[in-house]
């Protein structure tokens, strides 16, 4: 049995999230409204109840039309960020995942959905239940700074170097253009990054409008020059996410980013958040991530996985299927 909930049914969407104790902002209806600027389509939550009693699954996604012909075909995607199916297990979680996939495949075939692209959530660890059913693609490790009993003196390295920079909490609207200058410069420097990630002003305006106080902007300055800035998301569940970042060029930038990380962590601890989750390709303090793969101030890594599931091979092949490297470029996040 399943139920389809549209993004316009905000109360029902929230009720289902509460059934699963989901407080993560990437699953919220508000976040999906902003994500439609990047992936135009229909935001839908698929609520599955397993007939054999193994449990329930909540799976929000965006359904996108992929052709302009008389007979329409679609694909679905998890929005930029993290997500994927969340399981509420009453019996065996792996059987629940298999039963869900079978039921969801029937739905996709009926709706002419030829493929789906899933960005799993590294902190929810929902990819685990699908490892026997899907070909999971590991994109990168992500890291978390614990904020309970947080002390920058015990976490960050060169205090004198960090003190060279002034880190400020900025207006999400007032300083948007300043951030965009750094963001676009950063994206252009990464020649392997998919053009999808050249987000338009409309997306950032939608983020501000949809998320309100759950979106914050921090910037690190040296003198009057903005060297690095992060838009972060906050959740009712006590987690801060690095969502988007931009940085200038030059030898001073790693120190500015270190100061920025520290300031956000301190702000989070002071405001009763318990985790600060970093993007997978975040630099390490004093460059340690580049040599050890894991920043010294973070806890154990959580792997970020993506997956592709094709429901109609013949039609999918007609729409230029992506190779694995292209999948990672397109769905691997910034």
Order of alpha helices (4+ residues) and beta strands (2+ residues): beta-alpha-alpha-beta-beta-beta-beta-alpha-beta-beta-alpha-alpha-beta-alpha-alpha-beta-beta-beta-alpha-beta-alpha-beta-alpha-alpha
